[in-house]
Amino acid sequence: MAEREDSCSLLSGFTFPLLLVHGDADLLIPIERAREIKAALPFAKLVELPGAGHTPMMEFPEATADGLRFFAG
């Protein structure tokens, strides 16, 4: 996946709600990348999980669920 072509240009065509859940301790994809995506999509919601790495849903399941609940309305 790290070798694949960047497809962020497709994001501008998104018209549906988007939730980003990202750990600030992710060593594979830095939190700055999630912030860049959020900046490109003002309607998106970014949930930053302090101390979470690359698998926040496994490391912090409750915080991830809280983000999903908030997003779902």
N, C-alpha and C positions, 0 to 999 in steps of 0.2 A: 504494500500500500504506500509506503514511503517513496517508492519510485514512480508512482503514477503521475500523470499530468495534472496540473492544477486545474480544477473545474469551478473555481469560485466565480468566474464570469457568469455562470448559470444562475447564481443566487438572485440577481436582479430581476429575473423572471418569476420568482416565487411570489405567489399571491395568497398563500395560506399561512396560518399561524405557525410560528417556529419557536421551539424551545431548545436552548443550548444549556446543557448541564456539563460543567467542566471543573476539574480539580485544579487548584492553583499549584499543586506539587506534581503535576503531570510532567514526566521527563521525556515523553515521546512527542507530545504536542503541547507546546508552551501555552499558558493562559493568554498570552498576547494574541495568539491566533484566533481564539474564541472571541476576544474583544474586537479584533478586526472584522470578523464576520458579523458581529452584533452592530458595529458601526455602519456596515454596508446595508444592513437590514433594520431600519429603525423600528419596525413593527415586531421584531423578534424580542424574546425575553432571554436574558442570560442569567443563569444561576451559577455563581462561583462558589465552590465548596472548598473552604480553607483546609489544607492538610490532605486533601484527596489527590490521588495520583491518576493513573490512566483509566481506572475502572471505578469511578465514583459510585456507581449503582451497587457495586459489591462492597466497597469500603464504607460508604455512608448511605445505606439504603433508606433510612428514615428521612434524611435531608433531601435525598433525590426524590422521594415520594412527596415531600412537602412542596418541592418545586413543581412537580407534576400537578398536585392538587391546586396550587395557586394558578397555574397556567390554565387548568381546565375550567377555572372560574367557580 
